[in-house]
Amino acid sequence: ALIANGKYLNKSRYPSEGSLNHETIWSIRWTSTFGNGWEREPTIEELTTLQFKDGDFDENFDYRNAELVIYHEWDESFVSINEYDYVNRKFIFNKPCGHPPGSFGNQNYVVYNTKSGMSQELSWYWDKSENVIYIKPDDAMTAENLEVHLPLHKSVISMKNVKDIVIENVQFTECTAPLIAAQFGAQMIPGAIDIESGYNISIDNITVKNSGGMGIRANGRNIKINKSKFEILGAGGIWVGINDEFLFMSDEEIEDGCSSKIEECNVERTGIDFFASIGLFGRHANIINNSIKNAPYMGINAGGNGVLVEKNIVSNVMKKLN
């Protein structure tokens, strides 16, 4: 993420709209999320190789700076290029994708962080060899008034194995996010507030804005988020779950108040960088009277037991993935 004069800038992108199409084919059957995934496990080569179309790149393509987003079905993979085989029209990635390129019949991808991709105002590009950042300004931005913030940390608050925590009346901003396969719901992307194995957590009247990761990612029980704002985020707004999504709570746990609660929160313009992001994710949670707007994937995803979802307003979602 890069913030300039209080604005969340967009990383340079090629093409500026839509996507490129590659020629990699993966025809193995998907057995379902709960059925062990692919009928045959993909090889490392299949997870790290993409065949691009003739004419999309020339032999001088700056692959060392480029970052690719490979779209799948409900998520995408972020990778860098380790080898560029111009003659055979192949990219070899620095690490495996979450699914093979071409899986689910999807051959779409996008190239980020190249100088040639800076076609729109308020876009930016990091030349890694020179260690220089380039920004394409808008009319209001000059060299004299430019103030740039480059986030270095993935979270402002990160906690594990905690209980009885209260966070209230504070604003969080400007975190970064790792270049990884974010998986379903971009769940691997940390939050500005990131909690692992929490119990009895109260978060009230906070704001997370202009941040490259999630707003809140909290796994645990009895997590309460109330009257808070999450806006202009690289990943999702709120993620509240438990460590084992297949584990259901007992009736006694529900009666004891182990269900989490997300109430009267505003979530807007999320998933700017990670299209698999969900505006508001709640496992074993009451999700009441929230507003979710402008998300690339789902507005609300709820599941488990001890769940109540009511009086929420969801608009302008499912814009990028399905």
C-alpha positions as CSV (number, residue, x, y, z in Angstrom):
1,A,0.0,0.0,0.0
2,L,1.1,3.6,-0.6
3,I,-0.7,6.7,0.8
4,A,0.0,10.1,-0.7
5,N,-1.7,13.3,0.6
6,G,-4.2,11.2,2.4
7,K,-5.2,9.2,-0.6
8,Y,-4.9,5.4,-1.1
9,L,-3.0,5.1,-4.4
10,N,-3.5,2.3,-6.9
11,K,-0.5,0.1,-7.9
12,S,0.3,0.4,-11.6
13,R,-1.7,-2.0,-13.6
14,Y,-1.6,-3.6,-17.0
15,P,-4.1,-3.6,-18.6
16,S,-5.6,-0.5,-16.9
17,E,-9.1,-2.1,-17.1
18,G,-10.2,-5.7,-17.5
19,S,-7.6,-8.5,-17.7
20,L,-5.2,-10.4,-19.9
21,N,-5.9,-14.0,-21.0
22,H,-3.3,-16.7,-20.8
23,E,-3.2,-20.1,-22.6
24,T,-2.6,-22.4,-19.6
25,I,-5.2,-25.2,-19.3
26,W,-6.0,-27.1,-16.1
27,S,-8.7,-29.6,-16.8
28,I,-8.6,-31.7,-13.6
29,R,-12.0,-31.9,-11.9
30,W,-12.7,-30.0,-8.6
31,T,-14.4,-32.3,-6.2
32,S,-15.6,-29.5,-3.9
33,T,-14.2,-27.6,-1.0
34,F,-15.2,-30.2,1.5
35,G,-14.2,-33.1,-0.8
36,N,-10.4,-32.7,-0.7
37,G,-10.2,-30.3,-3.5
38,W,-8.7,-31.4,-6.8
39,E,-9.2,-34.9,-8.1
40,R,-5.5,-35.0,-8.6
41,E,-3.0,-32.9,-6.7
42,P,-1.3,-30.4,-9.0
43,T,2.5,-30.5,-9.3
44,I,4.8,-27.7,-8.3
45,E,5.4,-27.1,-12.0
46,E,1.7,-26.8,-12.7
47,L,1.4,-24.3,-9.8
48,T,4.3,-22.1,-10.9
49,T,4.0,-21.9,-14.7
50,L,1.9,-19.7,-16.9
51,Q,1.8,-19.7,-20.7
52,F,1.2,-16.2,-22.0
53,K,-0.2,-15.3,-25.4
54,D,2.0,-14.3,-28.3
55,G,2.3,-10.5,-28.5
56,D,1.3,-9.6,-24.9
57,F,5.0,-9.0,-23.9
58,D,8.2,-8.2,-25.7
59,E,11.7,-9.5,-25.0
60,N,12.5,-6.4,-22.9
61,F,9.5,-6.9,-20.5
62,D,10.6,-5.8,-17.0
63,Y,9.7,-9.1,-15.4
64,R,11.9,-8.5,-12.3
65,N,9.6,-5.8,-11.0
66,A,6.3,-7.3,-12.2
67,E,3.8,-8.8,-9.8
68,L,1.0,-11.0,-11.2
69,V,-2.5,-11.6,-10.0
70,I,-3.8,-15.0,-11.2
71,Y,-7.5,-15.2,-10.9
72,H,-9.2,-18.5,-10.0
73,E,-12.9,-18.8,-9.1
74,W,-13.5,-17.4,-5.6
75,D,-9.9,-16.3,-4.9
76,E,-6.7,-15.2,-6.6
77,S,-2.9,-15.7,-6.2
78,F,-0.3,-13.0,-6.0
79,V,3.1,-14.0,-7.4
80,S,6.3,-12.6,-8.7
81,I,8.2,-13.9,-11.7
82,N,11.3,-15.9,-11.2
83,E,12.0,-16.7,-14.8
84,Y,10.8,-15.1,-18.1
85,D,11.1,-17.4,-21.1
86,Y,10.2,-15.1,-24.0
87,V,10.9,-17.7,-26.7
88,N,8.6,-20.3,-25.2
89,R,6.2,-17.6,-23.8
90,K,6.3,-18.8,-20.2
91,F,6.4,-17.2,-16.8
92,I,7.9,-19.3,-14.0
93,F,6.7,-17.9,-10.6
94,N,8.8,-17.5,-7.4
95,K,6.3,-19.6,-5.4
96,P,3.2,-21.8,-6.1
97,C,-0.2,-20.4,-6.7
98,G,-3.1,-21.4,-4.5
99,H,-4.6,-23.2,-7.6
100,P,-3.0,-23.9,-11.0
101,P,-3.3,-21.1,-13.6
102,G,-6.3,-22.1,-15.8
103,S,-8.2,-23.8,-13.1
104,F,-12.0,-23.6,-13.0
105,G,-11.7,-22.6,-16.7
106,N,-10.4,-19.1,-15.7
107,Q,-7.5,-17.8,-17.8
108,N,-7.6,-14.2,-16.6
109,Y,-4.7,-12.4,-15.0
110,V,-3.3,-8.9,-14.4
111,V,0.3,-7.5,-14.3
112,Y,1.0,-5.0,-11.5
113,N,4.0,-2.9,-10.6
114,T,5.5,-2.1,-14.0
115,K,6.4,1.4,-15.3
116,S,4.3,0.9,-18.4
117,G,1.3,0.2,-16.3
118,M,1.2,3.7,-14.9
119,S,-1.5,4.9,-17.2
120,Q,-3.9,6.4,-14.7
121,E,-3.6,9.3,-12.2
122,L,-2.8,8.4,-8.6
123,S,-1.1,5.2,-9.6
124,W,2.4,4.1,-8.4
125,Y,5.2,1.8,-9.2
126,W,8.2,0.6,-7.2
127,D,11.4,0.0,-9.2
128,K,13.0,-2.7,-7.0
129,S,16.4,-2.6,-8.7
130,E,16.7,1.2,-8.2
131,N,14.7,1.1,-4.9
132,V,12.7,4.2,-6.2
133,I,9.0,4.8,-6.1
134,Y,7.3,6.6,-9.0
135,I,3.9,8.3,-8.6
136,K,1.6,9.6,-11.4
137,P,0.0,12.6,-9.7
138,D,-3.4,14.2,-10.1
139,D,-3.9,17.9,-10.7
140,A,-4.0,18.6,-7.0
141,M,-0.7,16.9,-6.3
142,T,2.6,18.7,-6.7
143,A,6.2,18.1,-5.7
144,E,5.9,20.9,-3.2
145,N,2.8,19.6,-1.4
146,L,3.5,15.9,-1.8
147,E,3.4,13.9,1.5
148,V,3.9,10.1,1.1
149,H,3.4,7.4,3.7
150,L,4.9,4.0,3.0
151,P,3.5,1.4,5.4
152,L,6.0,-1.1,6.8
153,H,4.0,-3.2,9.3
154,K,1.2,-5.7,8.6
155,S,-0.6,-4.9,11.9
156,V,-0.8,-2.2,14.5
157,I,-2.0,-4.5,17.2
158,S,-1.2,-8.3,17.0
159,M,-2.2,-10.6,19.8
160,K,-2.3,-14.4,20.4
161,N,-3.9,-16.4,23.2
162,V,-5.5,-13.4,24.9
163,K,-8.7,-12.8,26.8
164,D,-10.7,-9.9,28.4
165,I,-9.3,-7.3,26.0
166,V,-11.0,-3.9,25.3
167,I,-10.1,-1.6,22.3
168,E,-12.1,1.5,21.9
169,N,-12.1,5.1,20.6
170,V,-9.1,4.9,18.3
171,Q,-8.2,5.1,14.6
172,F,-5.9,2.8,12.8
173,T,-4.3,3.4,9.4
174,E,-1.6,2.6,6.9
175,C,-0.7,-1.1,7.2
176,T,0.9,-3.1,4.4
177,A,0.0,-6.6,3.2
178,P,2.2,-9.6,2.0
179,L,2.3,-10.7,-1.6
180,I,0.8,-14.2,-1.1
181,A,-2.0,-16.5,-2.2
182,A,-4.6,-15.0,0.1
183,Q,-7.0,-18.0,-0.2
184,F,-10.8,-17.9,0.4
185,G,-12.0,-14.5,1.6
186,A,-8.4,-13.3,1.6
187,Q,-8.2,-14.9,5.0
188,M,-4.4,-15.1,5.0
189,I,-4.0,-11.3,5.0
190,P,-3.5,-9.8,8.4
191,G,-5.6,-7.1,9.9
192,A,-4.6,-3.7,11.3
193,I,-6.0,-5.4,14.5
194,D,-5.0,-9.1,14.3
195,I,-6.0,-11.5,17.0
196,E,-5.4,-15.3,17.2
197,S,-7.2,-17.4,19.8
198,G,-9.0,-14.6,21.6
199,Y,-11.8,-14.8,24.1
200,N,-14.1,-12.1,25.4
201,I,-12.7,-9.3,23.2
202,S,-14.5,-6.0,23.0
203,I,-13.8,-3.5,20.1
204,D,-15.9,-0.4,20.1
205,N,-16.0,2.9,18.2
206,I,-12.8,2.4,16.2
207,T,-11.9,3.3,12.6
208,V,-9.6,1.5,10.2
209,K,-8.9,3.5,7.0
210,N,-6.4,3.6,4.2
211,S,-4.8,0.3,5.1
212,G,-3.4,-2.4,2.8
213,G,-4.6,-5.4,4.7
214,M,-7.9,-6.3,6.6
215,G,-9.5,-4.0,9.0
216,I,-9.9,-6.6,11.8
217,R,-9.0,-10.3,11.6
218,A,-9.9,-12.0,14.9
219,N,-10.2,-15.7,15.5
220,G,-11.7,-16.8,18.8
221,R,-15.0,-16.7,20.8
222,N,-17.1,-14.0,22.2
223,I,-15.6,-11.3,20.1
224,K,-17.7,-8.1,20.0
225,I,-17.3,-5.4,17.4
226,N,-19.6,-2.4,17.8
227,K,-20.2,1.0,16.1
228,S,-16.9,0.9,14.1
229,K,-15.9,2.0,10.6
230,F,-13.7,0.1,8.1
231,E,-13.1,1.9,4.8
232,I,-10.6,2.1,1.9
233,L,-8.8,-1.2,2.6
234,G,-6.7,-3.5,0.5
235,A,-8.4,-6.6,1.9
236,G,-11.7,-7.2,3.8
237,G,-13.3,-5.2,6.5
238,I,-14.1,-7.6,9.3
239,W,-13.2,-11.2,9.7
240,V,-14.4,-13.0,12.9
241,G,-14.0,-16.7,13.0
242,I,-12.7,-19.6,15.1
243,N,-9.5,-21.6,14.5
244,D,-11.4,-24.7,13.2
245,E,-14.3,-23.7,10.9
246,F,-15.7,-27.2,11.1
247,L,-16.0,-27.1,14.9
248,F,-19.6,-26.3,16.1
249,M,-20.4,-24.8,19.4
250,S,-22.4,-26.7,22.0
251,D,-25.8,-25.4,23.2
252,E,-24.1,-24.7,26.6
253,E,-21.4,-22.5,24.9
254,I,-24.1,-20.6,23.0
255,E,-26.1,-20.0,26.2
256,D,-22.9,-18.9,27.9
257,G,-22.4,-16.1,25.4
258,C,-19.6,-17.6,23.3
259,S,-21.2,-16.4,20.0
260,S,-19.5,-13.3,18.6
261,K,-21.4,-10.1,17.8
262,I,-20.8,-7.6,15.0
263,E,-23.3,-4.7,15.3
264,E,-23.7,-1.2,13.8
265,C,-20.5,-1.2,11.8
266,N,-19.9,0.5,8.4
267,V,-17.7,-1.3,5.9
268,E,-17.1,0.5,2.6
269,R,-14.6,0.2,-0.3
270,T,-12.8,-2.9,0.7
271,G,-10.8,-5.4,-1.4
272,I,-9.0,-2.8,-3.4
273,D,-6.0,-5.1,-3.9
274,F,-7.3,-8.5,-2.9
275,F,-10.5,-9.2,-4.9
276,A,-11.2,-12.4,-2.9
277,S,-11.9,-10.2,0.2
278,I,-15.3,-10.4,2.0
279,G,-16.8,-7.2,3.4
280,L,-17.9,-8.9,6.6
281,F,-17.1,-12.5,7.6
282,G,-18.7,-13.9,10.7
283,R,-18.4,-17.5,12.0
284,H,-20.7,-18.3,15.0
285,A,-21.7,-14.7,15.1
286,N,-24.7,-12.3,15.4
287,I,-24.4,-9.8,12.5
288,I,-26.9,-7.0,13.1
289,N,-27.6,-3.6,11.6
290,N,-24.4,-3.2,9.6
291,S,-23.8,-1.5,6.3
292,I,-21.5,-3.0,3.6
293,K,-20.8,-1.2,0.4
294,N,-18.5,-1.5,-2.6
295,A,-16.8,-4.9,-2.3
296,P,-15.3,-7.1,-5.0
297,Y,-16.7,-10.3,-3.7
298,M,-19.3,-11.1,-1.0
299,G,-20.8,-8.5,1.2
300,I,-21.5,-10.9,4.1
301,N,-20.5,-14.5,4.7
302,A,-21.9,-16.1,7.8
303,G,-21.9,-19.6,9.1
304,G,-21.7,-22.0,12.0
305,N,-24.3,-22.2,14.7
306,G,-25.6,-19.6,17.2
307,V,-25.9,-17.3,14.2
308,L,-28.3,-14.4,13.7
309,V,-28.1,-12.1,10.6
310,E,-30.6,-9.3,10.4
311,K,-31.2,-5.6,9.5
312,N,-28.0,-5.3,7.5
313,I,-27.7,-3.2,4.3
314,V,-25.5,-4.7,1.5
315,S,-25.0,-2.9,-1.8
316,N,-22.7,-2.8,-4.8
317,V,-20.9,-6.1,-4.1
318,M,-19.7,-9.2,-6.2
319,K,-18.1,-6.8,-8.6
320,K,-15.0,-8.8,-9.5
321,L,-15.3,-12.5,-8.4
322,N,-18.1,-15.0,-8.1
